[in-house]
Amino acid sequence: MGTKTVNIAFQESLLREIDRVAKMESRSRSEFLREAARAYIERKKRWASVFAMGREIARSKGLTPEDIATEIKAYRRARGSRR
């Protein structure tokens, strides 16, 4: 698999943090950013899978988006009253 070089602009403070963590992990900046991109993509895929499962469960139970919103509000109210 070939590689491609890209230019990315970062705020200086973020770049310093990237370099600090990369150095702490004995990685190059490029290695660190590649791993960060892979982790981000994997996390997005997992969340997409979770939401797809939720949609399927809701569909199988005949729930509407309004039903779900009502349940979320009720849960948050109940949780807020316990604090």
CNS distance restraints for C-alpha pairs under 8 A (distance, minus, plus):
assign (resid  10 and name CA) (resid  14 and name CA) 6.36 0.50 0.50
assign (resid  10 and name CA) (resid  15 and name CA) 5.95 0.50 0.50
assign (resid  11 and name CA) (resid  15 and name CA) 6.28 0.50 0.50
assign (resid  12 and name CA) (resid  16 and name CA) 6.14 0.50 0.50
assign (resid  13 and name CA) (resid  17 and name CA) 6.34 0.50 0.50
assign (resid  14 and name CA) (resid  18 and name CA) 6.14 0.50 0.50
assign (resid  15 and name CA) (resid  19 and name CA) 6.08 0.50 0.50
assign (resid  16 and name CA) (resid  20 and name CA) 6.02 0.50 0.50
assign (resid  17 and name CA) (resid  21 and name CA) 6.20 0.50 0.50
assign (resid  18 and name CA) (resid  22 and name CA) 6.01 0.50 0.50
assign (resid  18 and name CA) (resid  29 and name CA) 7.07 0.50 0.50
assign (resid  18 and name CA) (resid  32 and name CA) 7.64 0.50 0.50
assign (resid  19 and name CA) (resid  23 and name CA) 5.97 0.50 0.50
assign (resid  19 and name CA) (resid  29 and name CA) 6.14 0.50 0.50
assign (resid  20 and name CA) (resid  24 and name CA) 6.15 0.50 0.50
assign (resid  21 and name CA) (resid  25 and name CA) 6.19 0.50 0.50
assign (resid  22 and name CA) (resid  26 and name CA) 6.02 0.50 0.50
assign (resid  22 and name CA) (resid  27 and name CA) 4.88 0.50 0.50
assign (resid  22 and name CA) (resid  28 and name CA) 6.02 0.50 0.50
assign (resid  22 and name CA) (resid  29 and name CA) 5.92 0.50 0.50
assign (resid  22 and name CA) (resid  32 and name CA) 5.77 0.50 0.50
assign (resid  23 and name CA) (resid  27 and name CA) 5.84 0.50 0.50
assign (resid  23 and name CA) (resid  28 and name CA) 7.13 0.50 0.50
assign (resid  27 and name CA) (resid  31 and name CA) 5.95 0.50 0.50
assign (resid  27 and name CA) (resid  32 and name CA) 6.18 0.50 0.50
assign (resid  28 and name CA) (resid  32 and name CA) 6.21 0.50 0.50
assign (resid  29 and name CA) (resid  33 and name CA) 6.17 0.50 0.50
assign (resid  30 and name CA) (resid  34 and name CA) 6.04 0.50 0.50
assign (resid  31 and name CA) (resid  35 and name CA) 6.19 0.50 0.50
assign (resid  32 and name CA) (resid  36 and name CA) 6.13 0.50 0.50
assign (resid  33 and name CA) (resid  37 and name CA) 6.09 0.50 0.50
assign (resid  34 and name CA) (resid  38 and name CA) 6.21 0.50 0.50
assign (resid  35 and name CA) (resid  39 and name CA) 6.04 0.50 0.50
assign (resid  36 and name CA) (resid  40 and name CA) 6.12 0.50 0.50
assign (resid  37 and name CA) (resid  41 and name CA) 6.18 0.50 0.50
assign (resid  38 and name CA) (resid  42 and name CA) 6.12 0.50 0.50
assign (resid  39 and name CA) (resid  43 and name CA) 6.07 0.50 0.50
assign (resid  40 and name CA) (resid  44 and name CA) 6.22 0.50 0.50
assign (resid  41 and name CA) (resid  45 and name CA) 6.28 0.50 0.50
assign (resid  42 and name CA) (resid  46 and name CA) 6.24 0.50 0.50
assign (resid  43 and name CA) (resid  47 and name CA) 6.21 0.50 0.50
assign (resid  44 and name CA) (resid  48 and name CA) 6.09 0.50 0.50
assign (resid  45 and name CA) (resid  49 and name CA) 6.22 0.50 0.50
assign (resid  46 and name CA) (resid  50 and name CA) 6.26 0.50 0.50
assign (resid  47 and name CA) (resid  51 and name CA) 6.14 0.50 0.50
assign (resid  48 and name CA) (resid  52 and name CA) 6.06 0.50 0.50
assign (resid  49 and name CA) (resid  53 and name CA) 6.15 0.50 0.50
assign (resid  50 and name CA) (resid  54 and name CA) 6.22 0.50 0.50
assign (resid  51 and name CA) (resid  55 and name CA) 6.10 0.50 0.50
assign (resid  52 and name CA) (resid  56 and name CA) 6.18 0.50 0.50
assign (resid  53 and name CA) (resid  57 and name CA) 6.18 0.50 0.50
assign (resid  54 and name CA) (resid  58 and name CA) 6.07 0.50 0.50
assign (resid  55 and name CA) (resid  59 and name CA) 6.00 0.50 0.50
assign (resid  56 and name CA) (resid  60 and name CA) 6.06 0.50 0.50
assign (resid  57 and name CA) (resid  61 and name CA) 6.22 0.50 0.50
assign (resid  58 and name CA) (resid  62 and name CA) 6.03 0.50 0.50
assign (resid  58 and name CA) (resid  63 and name CA) 4.93 0.50 0.50
assign (resid  58 and name CA) (resid  64 and name CA) 7.22 0.50 0.50
assign (resid  59 and name CA) (resid  63 and name CA) 6.01 0.50 0.50
assign (resid  59 and name CA) (resid  64 and name CA) 7.79 0.50 0.50
assign (resid  63 and name CA) (resid  67 and name CA) 5.91 0.50 0.50
assign (resid  63 and name CA) (resid  68 and name CA) 6.97 0.50 0.50
assign (resid  64 and name CA) (resid  68 and name CA) 6.51 0.50 0.50
assign (resid  65 and name CA) (resid  69 and name CA) 6.14 0.50 0.50
assign (resid  66 and name CA) (resid  70 and name CA) 6.11 0.50 0.50
assign (resid  67 and name CA) (resid  71 and name CA) 6.33 0.50 0.50
assign (resid  68 and name CA) (resid  72 and name CA) 6.18 0.50 0.50
assign (resid  69 and name CA) (resid  73 and name CA) 6.19 0.50 0.50
assign (resid  70 and name CA) (resid  74 and name CA) 6.21 0.50 0.50
assign (resid  71 and name CA) (resid  75 and name CA) 6.08 0.50 0.50
assign (resid  72 and name CA) (resid  76 and name CA) 6.14 0.50 0.50
assign (resid  73 and name CA) (resid  77 and name CA) 6.11 0.50 0.50
assign (resid  74 and name CA) (resid  78 and name CA) 6.16 0.50 0.50
assign (resid  75 and name CA) (resid  79 and name CA) 6.01 0.50 0.50
assign (resid  76 and name CA) (resid  80 and name CA) 5.90 0.50 0.50
assign (resid  77 and name CA) (resid  81 and name CA) 6.25 0.50 0.50
assign (resid  78 and name CA) (resid  82 and name CA) 6.68 0.50 0.50
assign (resid  79 and name CA) (resid  83 and name CA) 7.15 0.50 0.50
